Amino acid sequence: MKGKRRYTVAFQGERGAFSHSAALKLLGATVEAKPCASFKNVFETLRDNQATHAVIPIENTLHGSVLENYDHLMQFGFPIRGETSVRISHHLIAMQETRYSEIRRAF
């Protein structure tokens, strides 16, 4: 990739998380993913130059504003450089023979 800069993006969660999907959408499939355990850890990773970018949720259509991340933006002083949206879709997975009426608890 001569002449192209390689980006490293920090996000909360594991590879495949919605924030990881947002990072790929914003920065492209060649971005290096840096999963973090917490939102604060995402900001610390960026501050410590272990990543060139960070992707965090600010608004969530299911739960509203992610207030913790507003606090971190103020505390760390990083500017917002881009925006995207990712459709949140969850699926219930069970054994093939399982009837929906038999399901009592999902984790």
ROTI-814415 format. One record per residue: residue in three letters; chain; x, y, z of N, C-alpha, C in turn. Coordinates in steps of 0.05 Angstrom, whole numbers, plus 5000, padded with zeros to 4 digits. Example, Ala and Ser with C-alpha at 12.3 -4.5 7.8 and 13.67 -1.06 7.14 Angstrom:
<residu:ALA chaine:A n_X:5264 n_Y:4886 n_Z:5156 ca_X:5246 ca_Y:4910 ca_Z:5156 c_X:5264 c_Y:4934 c_Z:5156> .
<residu:SER chaine:A n_X:5257 n_Y:4955 n_Z:5142 ca_X:5273 ca_Y:4979 ca_Z:5143 c_X:5258 c_Y:5001 c_Z:5157> .
//
This chain:
<residu:MET chaine:A n_X:5017 n_Y:4976 n_Z:5000 ca_X:5000 ca_Y:5000 ca_Z:5000 c_X:5018 c_Y:5025 c_Z:5000> .
<residu:LYS chaine:A n_X:5035 n_Y:5027 n_Z:4981 ca_X:5053 ca_Y:5049 ca_Z:4979 c_X:5037 c_Y:5075 c_Z:4975> .
<residu:GLY chaine:A n_X:5044 n_Y:5095 n_Z:4991 ca_X:5032 ca_Y:5121 ca_Z:4988 c_X:5006 c_Y:5124 c_Z:5004> .
<residu:LYS chaine:A n_X:4995 n_Y:5102 n_Z:5015 ca_X:4971 ca_Y:5103 ca_Z:5030 c_X:4977 c_Y:5100 c_Z:5060> .
<residu:ARG chaine:A n_X:4964 n_Y:5116 n_Z:5076 ca_X:4969 ca_Y:5114 ca_Z:5105 c_X:4952 c_Y:5092 c_Z:5116> .
<residu:ARG chaine:A n_X:4964 n_Y:5077 n_Z:5134 ca_X:4949 ca_Y:5055 ca_Z:5148 c_X:4937 c_Y:5066 c_Z:5174> .
<residu:TYR chaine:A n_X:4911 n_Y:5063 n_Z:5177 ca_X:4898 ca_Y:5073 ca_Z:5201 c_X:4894 c_Y:5050 c_Z:5221> .
<residu:THR chaine:A n_X:4895 n_Y:5058 n_Z:5246 ca_X:4889 ca_Y:5040 ca_Z:5268 c_X:4866 c_Y:5053 c_Z:5283> .
<residu:VAL chaine:A n_X:4844 n_Y:5038 n_Z:5286 ca_X:4820 ca_Y:5050 ca_Z:5299 c_X:4813 c_Y:5035 c_Z:5325> .
<residu:ALA chaine:A n_X:4810 n_Y:5051 n_Z:5346 ca_X:4802 ca_Y:5040 ca_Z:5372 c_X:4771 c_Y:5041 c_Z:5374> .
<residu:PHE chaine:A n_X:4759 n_Y:5020 n_Z:5385 ca_X:4730 ca_Y:5020 ca_Z:5390 c_X:4725 c_Y:5002 c_Z:5413> .
<residu:GLN chaine:A n_X:4702 n_Y:5006 n_Z:5426 ca_X:4694 ca_Y:4990 ca_Z:5449 c_X:4681 c_Y:4964 c_Z:5439> .
<residu:GLY chaine:A n_X:4689 n_Y:4942 n_Z:5450 ca_X:4678 ca_Y:4916 ca_Z:5442 c_X:4698 c_Y:4899 c_Z:5428> .
<residu:GLU chaine:A n_X:4687 n_Y:4879 n_Z:5414 ca_X:4704 ca_Y:4859 ca_Z:5400 c_X:4701 c_Y:4863 c_Z:5370> .
<residu:ARG chaine:A n_X:4718 n_Y:4851 n_Z:5354 ca_X:4715 ca_Y:4852 ca_Z:5325 c_X:4687 c_Y:4841 c_Z:5318> .
<residu:GLY chaine:A n_X:4674 n_Y:4854 n_Z:5301 ca_X:4647 ca_Y:4846 ca_Z:5293 c_X:4626 c_Y:4862 c_Z:5308> .
<residu:ALA chaine:A n_X:4634 n_Y:4878 n_Z:5328 ca_X:4615 ca_Y:4895 ca_Z:5343 c_X:4604 c_Y:4917 c_Z:5324> .
<residu:PHE chaine:A n_X:4583 n_Y:4930 n_Z:5332 ca_X:4572 ca_Y:4951 ca_Z:5315 c_X:4592 c_Y:4974 c_Z:5311> .
<residu:SER chaine:A n_X:4607 n_Y:4981 n_Z:5332 ca_X:4627 ca_Y:5002 ca_Z:5328 c_X:4649 c_Y:4993 c_Z:5309> .
<residu:HIS chaine:A n_X:4656 n_Y:4968 n_Z:5308 ca_X:4675 ca_Y:4958 ca_Z:5289 c_X:4664 c_Y:4961 c_Z:5261> .
<residu:SER chaine:A n_X:4639 n_Y:4955 n_Z:5257 ca_X:4625 ca_Y:4958 ca_Z:5231 c_X:4626 c_Y:4988 c_Z:5223> .
<residu:ALA chaine:A n_X:4621 n_Y:5006 n_Z:5242 ca_X:4622 ca_Y:5034 ca_Z:5236 c_X:4650 c_Y:5043 c_Z:5228> .
<residu:ALA chaine:A n_X:4670 n_Y:5032 n_Z:5241 ca_X:4698 ca_Y:5038 ca_Z:5234 c_X:4705 c_Y:5030 c_Z:5206> .
<residu:LEU chaine:A n_X:4696 n_Y:5006 n_Z:5198 ca_X:4701 ca_Y:4996 ca_Z:5171 c_X:4687 c_Y:5013 c_Z:5151> .
<residu:LYS chaine:A n_X:4663 n_Y:5022 n_Z:5157 ca_X:4647 ca_Y:5039 ca_Z:5140 c_X:4660 c_Y:5066 c_Z:5136> .
<residu:LEU chaine:A n_X:4671 n_Y:5077 n_Z:5157 ca_X:4683 ca_Y:5104 ca_Z:5156 c_X:4711 c_Y:5104 c_Z:5144> .
<residu:LEU chaine:A n_X:4727 n_Y:5083 n_Z:5151 ca_X:4756 ca_Y:5084 ca_Z:5144 c_X:4765 c_Y:5063 c_Z:5124> .
<residu:GLY chaine:A n_X:4747 n_Y:5045 n_Z:5117 ca_X:4753 ca_Y:5025 ca_Z:5097 c_X:4762 c_Y:4998 c_Z:5109> .
<residu:ALA chaine:A n_X:4761 n_Y:4978 n_Z:5092 ca_X:4765 ca_Y:4950 ca_Z:5101 c_X:4794 c_Y:4945 c_Z:5109> .
<residu:THR chaine:A n_X:4813 n_Y:4962 n_Z:5101 ca_X:4841 ca_Y:4957 ca_Z:5108 c_X:4849 c_Y:4968 c_Z:5135> .
<residu:VAL chaine:A n_X:4830 n_Y:4981 n_Z:5149 ca_X:4837 ca_Y:4993 ca_Z:5175 c_X:4844 c_Y:4971 c_Z:5195> .
<residu:GLU chaine:A n_X:4864 n_Y:4977 n_Z:5212 ca_X:4871 ca_Y:4958 ca_Z:5233 c_X:4853 c_Y:4962 c_Z:5257> .
<residu:ALA chaine:A n_X:4840 n_Y:4942 n_Z:5266 ca_X:4822 ca_Y:4944 ca_Z:5288 c_X:4836 c_Y:4941 c_Z:5315> .
<residu:LYS chaine:A n_X:4829 n_Y:4958 n_Z:5334 ca_X:4840 ca_Y:4957 ca_Z:5361 c_X:4817 c_Y:4956 c_Z:5381> .
<residu:PRO chaine:A n_X:4807 n_Y:4932 n_Z:5387 ca_X:4784 ca_Y:4930 ca_Z:5406 c_X:4793 c_Y:4939 c_Z:5434> .
<residu:CYS chaine:A n_X:4775 n_Y:4952 n_Z:5448 ca_X:4780 ca_Y:4961 ca_Z:5476 c_X:4758 c_Y:4952 c_Z:5494> .
<residu:ALA chaine:A n_X:4765 n_Y:4949 n_Z:5520 ca_X:4746 ca_Y:4938 ca_Z:5539 c_X:4725 c_Y:4958 c_Z:5548> .
<residu:SER chaine:A n_X:4731 n_Y:4984 n_Z:5546 ca_X:4711 ca_Y:5004 ca_Z:5555 c_X:4713 c_Y:5029 c_Z:5538> .
<residu:PHE chaine:A n_X:4693 n_Y:5046 n_Z:5540 ca_X:4694 ca_Y:5071 ca_Z:5525 c_X:4717 c_Y:5088 c_Z:5534> .
<residu:LYS chaine:A n_X:4722 n_Y:5089 n_Z:5560 ca_X:4745 ca_Y:5105 ca_Z:5570 c_X:4771 c_Y:5094 c_Z:5558> .
<residu:ASN chaine:A n_X:4773 n_Y:5068 n_Z:5556 ca_X:4797 ca_Y:5056 ca_Z:5545 c_X:4801 c_Y:5064 c_Z:5516> .
<residu:VAL chaine:A n_X:4779 n_Y:5068 n_Z:5501 ca_X:4781 ca_Y:5077 ca_Z:5473 c_X:4795 c_Y:5105 c_Z:5473> .
<residu:PHE chaine:A n_X:4786 n_Y:5123 n_Z:5490 ca_X:4798 ca_Y:5150 ca_Z:5491 c_X:4827 c_Y:5149 c_Z:5500> .
<residu:GLU chaine:A n_X:4833 n_Y:5132 n_Z:5520 ca_X:4861 ca_Y:5130 ca_Z:5529 c_X:4879 c_Y:5119 c_Z:5508> .
<residu:THR chaine:A n_X:4869 n_Y:5100 n_Z:5492 ca_X:4884 ca_Y:5088 ca_Z:5470 c_X:4891 c_Y:5109 c_Z:5449> .
<residu:LEU chaine:A n_X:4872 n_Y:5126 n_Z:5443 ca_X:4876 ca_Y:5148 ca_Z:5424 c_X:4896 c_Y:5168 c_Z:5436> .
<residu:ARG chaine:A n_X:4892 n_Y:5176 n_Z:5461 ca_X:4910 ca_Y:5195 ca_Z:5475 c_X:4938 c_Y:5185 c_Z:5475> .
<residu:ASP chaine:A n_X:4942 n_Y:5159 n_Z:5480 ca_X:4969 ca_Y:5147 ca_Z:5482 c_X:4981 c_Y:5140 c_Z:5455> .
<residu:ASN chaine:A n_X:4969 n_Y:5149 n_Z:5433 ca_X:4979 ca_Y:5144 ca_Z:5406 c_X:4981 c_Y:5115 c_Z:5399> .
<residu:GLN chaine:A n_X:4964 n_Y:5098 n_Z:5411 ca_X:4962 ca_Y:5070 ca_Z:5403 c_X:4942 c_Y:5066 c_Z:5381> .
<residu:ALA chaine:A n_X:4929 n_Y:5087 n_Z:5373 ca_X:4910 ca_Y:5086 ca_Z:5351 c_X:4910 c_Y:5114 c_Z:5337> .
<residu:THR chaine:A n_X:4904 n_Y:5114 n_Z:5311 ca_X:4903 ca_Y:5140 ca_Z:5297 c_X:4875 c_Y:5151 c_Z:5297> .
<residu:HIS chaine:A n_X:4855 n_Y:5134 n_Z:5302 ca_X:4827 ca_Y:5142 ca_Z:5302 c_X:4812 c_Y:5126 c_Z:5324> .
<residu:ALA chaine:A n_X:4788 n_Y:5136 n_Z:5331 ca_X:4770 ca_Y:5122 ca_Z:5349 c_X:4742 c_Y:5125 c_Z:5338> .
<residu:VAL chaine:A n_X:4726 n_Y:5104 n_Z:5342 ca_X:4698 ca_Y:5104 ca_Z:5335 c_X:4682 c_Y:5098 c_Z:5360> .
<residu:ILE chaine:A n_X:4664 n_Y:5116 n_Z:5367 ca_X:4647 ca_Y:5112 ca_Z:5391 c_X:4618 c_Y:5119 c_Z:5384> .
<residu:PRO chaine:A n_X:4599 n_Y:5107 n_Z:5397 ca_X:4572 ca_Y:5115 ca_Z:5393 c_X:4566 c_Y:5140 c_Z:5410> .
<residu:ILE chaine:A n_X:4551 n_Y:5158 n_Z:5398 ca_X:4542 ca_Y:5183 ca_Z:5411 c_X:4512 c_Y:5181 c_Z:5416> .
<residu:GLU chaine:A n_X:4498 n_Y:5171 n_Z:5396 ca_X:4469 ca_Y:5168 ca_Z:5398 c_X:4462 c_Y:5139 c_Z:5391> .
<residu:ASN chaine:A n_X:4442 n_Y:5129 n_Z:5404 ca_X:4433 ca_Y:5102 ca_Z:5399 c_X:4403 c_Y:5102 c_Z:5397> .
<residu:THR chaine:A n_X:4392 n_Y:5094 n_Z:5375 ca_X:4363 ca_Y:5096 ca_Z:5371 c_X:4348 c_Y:5078 c_Z:5391> .
<residu:LEU chaine:A n_X:4361 n_Y:5058 n_Z:5402 ca_X:4347 ca_Y:5040 ca_Z:5421 c_X:4348 c_Y:5051 c_Z:5450> .
<residu:HIS chaine:A n_X:4370 n_Y:5065 n_Z:5456 ca_X:4374 ca_Y:5074 ca_Z:5484 c_X:4379 c_Y:5104 c_Z:5487> .
<residu:GLY chaine:A n_X:4380 n_Y:5119 n_Z:5466 ca_X:4384 ca_Y:5148 ca_Z:5468 c_X:4413 c_Y:5156 c_Z:5468> .
<residu:SER chaine:A n_X:4419 n_Y:5178 n_Z:5480 ca_X:4446 ca_Y:5189 ca_Z:5481 c_X:4464 c_Y:5171 c_Z:5498> .
<residu:VAL chaine:A n_X:4489 n_Y:5168 n_Z:5489 ca_X:4509 ca_Y:5153 ca_Z:5504 c_X:4524 c_Y:5174 c_Z:5520> .
<residu:LEU chaine:A n_X:4513 n_Y:5182 n_Z:5543 ca_X:4523 ca_Y:5205 ca_Z:5559 c_X:4552 c_Y:5201 c_Z:5567> .
<residu:GLU chaine:A n_X:4560 n_Y:5177 n_Z:5573 ca_X:4588 ca_Y:5172 ca_Z:5581 c_X:4607 c_Y:5183 c_Z:5560> .
<residu:ASN chaine:A n_X:4600 n_Y:5179 n_Z:5534 ca_X:4619 ca_Y:5188 ca_Z:5513 c_X:4619 c_Y:5218 c_Z:5510> .
<residu:TYR chaine:A n_X:4597 n_Y:5231 n_Z:5516 ca_X:4597 ca_Y:5261 ca_Z:5516 c_X:4617 c_Y:5270 c_Z:5538> .
<residu:ASP chaine:A n_X:4616 n_Y:5257 n_Z:5561 ca_X:4635 ca_Y:5264 ca_Z:5582 c_X:4664 c_Y:5260 c_Z:5574> .
<residu:HIS chaine:A n_X:4669 n_Y:5237 n_Z:5561 ca_X:4697 ca_Y:5232 ca_Z:5552 c_X:4706 c_Y:5251 c_Z:5530> .
<residu:LEU chaine:A n_X:4688 n_Y:5259 n_Z:5513 ca_X:4695 ca_Y:5279 ca_Z:5492 c_X:4704 c_Y:5305 c_Z:5505> .
<residu:MET chaine:A n_X:4689 n_Y:5313 n_Z:5526 ca_X:4696 ca_Y:5338 ca_Z:5540 c_X:4723 c_Y:5334 c_Z:5555> .
<residu:GLN chaine:A n_X:4726 n_Y:5312 n_Z:5569 ca_X:4750 ca_Y:5307 ca_Z:5585 c_X:4775 c_Y:5305 c_Z:5568> .
<residu:PHE chaine:A n_X:4774 n_Y:5291 n_Z:5546 ca_X:4798 ca_Y:5286 ca_Z:5530 c_X:4802 c_Y:5307 c_Z:5508> .
<residu:GLY chaine:A n_X:4781 n_Y:5321 n_Z:5501 ca_X:4783 ca_Y:5343 ca_Z:5482 c_X:4788 c_Y:5336 c_Z:5453> .
<residu:PHE chaine:A n_X:4781 n_Y:5312 n_Z:5445 ca_X:4784 ca_Y:5303 ca_Z:5417 c_X:4761 c_Y:5314 c_Z:5400> .
<residu:PRO chaine:A n_X:4767 n_Y:5324 n_Z:5376 ca_X:4745 ca_Y:5333 ca_Z:5359 c_X:4731 c_Y:5310 c_Z:5344> .
<residu:ILE chaine:A n_X:4707 n_Y:5314 n_Z:5337 ca_X:4692 ca_Y:5295 ca_Z:5320 c_X:4699 c_Y:5301 c_Z:5291> .
<residu:ARG chaine:A n_X:4709 n_Y:5281 n_Z:5277 ca_X:4718 ca_Y:5285 ca_Z:5249 c_X:4699 c_Y:5273 c_Z:5228> .
<residu:GLY chaine:A n_X:4681 n_Y:5256 n_Z:5236 ca_X:4664 ca_Y:5243 ca_Z:5217 c_X:4640 c_Y:5231 c_Z:5231> .
<residu:GLU chaine:A n_X:4621 n_Y:5222 n_Z:5215 ca_X:4596 ca_Y:5211 ca_Z:5226 c_X:4586 c_Y:5190 c_Z:5206> .
<residu:THR chaine:A n_X:4574 n_Y:5169 n_Z:5218 ca_X:4560 ca_Y:5149 ca_Z:5202 c_X:4539 c_Y:5137 c_Z:5219> .
<residu:SER chaine:A n_X:4523 n_Y:5121 n_Z:5207 ca_X:4503 ca_Y:5106 ca_Z:5223 c_X:4504 c_Y:5077 c_Z:5215> .
<residu:VAL chaine:A n_X:4498 n_Y:5060 n_Z:5234 ca_X:4498 ca_Y:5031 ca_Z:5230 c_X:4471 c_Y:5021 c_Z:5240> .
<residu:ARG chaine:A n_X:4459 n_Y:5005 n_Z:5223 ca_X:4433 ca_Y:4993 ca_Z:5231 c_X:4438 c_Y:4972 c_Z:5252> .
<residu:ILE chaine:A n_X:4424 n_Y:4974 n_Z:5274 ca_X:4427 ca_Y:4955 ca_Z:5296 c_X:4406 c_Y:4933 c_Z:5291> .
<residu:SER chaine:A n_X:4416 n_Y:4908 n_Z:5289 ca_X:4398 ca_Y:4886 ca_Z:5284 c_X:4408 c_Y:4862 c_Z:5301> .
<residu:HIS chaine:A n_X:4391 n_Y:4851 n_Z:5317 ca_X:4398 ca_Y:4828 ca_Z:5334 c_X:4382 c_Y:4804 c_Z:5324> .
<residu:HIS chaine:A n_X:4394 n_Y:4780 n_Z:5327 ca_X:4381 ca_Y:4756 ca_Z:5319 c_X:4383 c_Y:4735 c_Z:5342> .
<residu:LEU chaine:A n_X:4362 n_Y:4720 n_Z:5346 ca_X:4362 ca_Y:4699 ca_Z:5365 c_X:4371 c_Y:4673 c_Z:5352> .
<residu:ILE chaine:A n_X:4390 n_Y:4660 n_Z:5363 ca_X:4401 ca_Y:4635 ca_Z:5351 c_X:4395 c_Y:4613 c_Z:5371> .
<residu:ALA chaine:A n_X:4385 n_Y:4591 n_Z:5360 ca_X:4379 ca_Y:4567 ca_Z:5377 c_X:4383 c_Y:4542 c_Z:5360> .
<residu:MET chaine:A n_X:4382 n_Y:4519 n_Z:5374 ca_X:4384 ca_Y:4494 ca_Z:5360 c_X:4361 c_Y:4492 c_Z:5340> .
<residu:GLN chaine:A n_X:4365 n_Y:4478 n_Z:5318 ca_X:4345 ca_Y:4476 ca_Z:5297 c_X:4318 c_Y:4466 c_Z:5306> .
<residu:GLU chaine:A n_X:4318 n_Y:4447 n_Z:5325 ca_X:4293 ca_Y:4435 ca_Z:5334 c_X:4278 c_Y:4452 c_Z:5354> .
<residu:THR chaine:A n_X:4290 n_Y:4474 n_Z:5364 ca_X:4277 ca_Y:4490 ca_Z:5385 c_X:4253 c_Y:4505 c_Z:5374> .
<residu:ARG chaine:A n_X:4232 n_Y:4504 n_Z:5388 ca_X:4208 ca_Y:4519 ca_Z:5382 c_X:4209 c_Y:4546 c_Z:5396> .
<residu:TYR chaine:A n_X:4200 n_Y:4567 n_Z:5384 ca_X:4200 ca_Y:4593 ca_Z:5396 c_X:4186 c_Y:4593 c_Z:5423> .
<residu:SER chaine:A n_X:4164 n_Y:4578 n_Z:5425 ca_X:4148 ca_Y:4577 ca_Z:5450 c_X:4163 c_Y:4564 c_Z:5473> .
<residu:GLU chaine:A n_X:4185 n_Y:4549 n_Z:5467 ca_X:4200 ca_Y:4536 ca_Z:5487 c_X:4222 c_Y:4554 c_Z:5500> .
<residu:ILE chaine:A n_X:4228 n_Y:4576 n_Z:5487 ca_X:4249 ca_Y:4594 ca_Z:5496 c_X:4239 c_Y:4610 c_Z:5520> .
<residu:ARG chaine:A n_X:4255 n_Y:4608 n_Z:5542 ca_X:4247 ca_Y:4622 ca_Z:5566 c_X:4267 c_Y:4644 c_Z:5573> .
<residu:ARG chaine:A n_X:4292 n_Y:4642 n_Z:5564 ca_X:4312 ca_Y:4662 ca_Z:5571 c_X:4333 c_Y:4664 c_Z:5549> .
<residu:ALA chaine:A n_X:4342 n_Y:4688 n_Z:5543 ca_X:4363 ca_Y:4692 ca_Z:5523 c_X:4385 c_Y:4709 c_Z:5535> .
<residu:PHE chaine:A n_X:4409 n_Y:4702 n_Z:5529 ca_X:4433 ca_Y:4717 ca_Z:5539 c_X:4448 c_Y:4729 c_Z:5517> .
//
